[in-house]
Amino acid sequence: MGLVSGLLTLPLAPARGLVWVLEQVGEEADAQLHDPSRIRQELVEAEAALERGELDEAEYEMIEQDLLGRLRG
């Protein structure tokens, strides 16, 4: 980038910085959403909630299907 174009696009620097931050947040959220150990932990928590009576069988099955789908990718 040349000096003139750098000076002309300088007012856009905050917007580019914000876009970069949002991309990083999105990538981290996606990584956590598909993290196998996190998904397994959520499955264990759902099973425990089912045993405690906090979830009925239908709710548990929906959660289980969602989690297994995320685990498969």
Contacts in CASP RR format, 6 or more apart in sequence:
PFRMAT RR
TARGET T0000
AUTHOR 0000-0000-0000
METHOD contacts of the structure
MODEL  1
MGLVSGLLTLPLAPARGLVWVLEQVGEEADAQLHDPSRIRQELVEAEAAL
ERGELDEAEYEMIEQDLLGRLRG
1 9 0 8 1.000
32 38 0 8 1.000
33 70 0 8 1.000
34 70 0 8 1.000
34 73 0 8 1.000
36 71 0 8 1.000
39 67 0 8 1.000
39 70 0 8 1.000
39 71 0 8 1.000
40 71 0 8 1.000
42 63 0 8 1.000
42 67 0 8 1.000
43 63 0 8 1.000
43 64 0 8 1.000
43 67 0 8 1.000
43 68 0 8 1.000
46 55 0 8 1.000
46 60 0 8 1.000
46 63 0 8 1.000
46 64 0 8 1.000
46 67 0 8 1.000
47 60 0 8 1.000
49 55 0 8 1.000
49 60 0 8 1.000
50 56 0 8 1.000
50 57 0 8 1.000
50 60 0 8 1.000
55 63 0 8 1.000
END
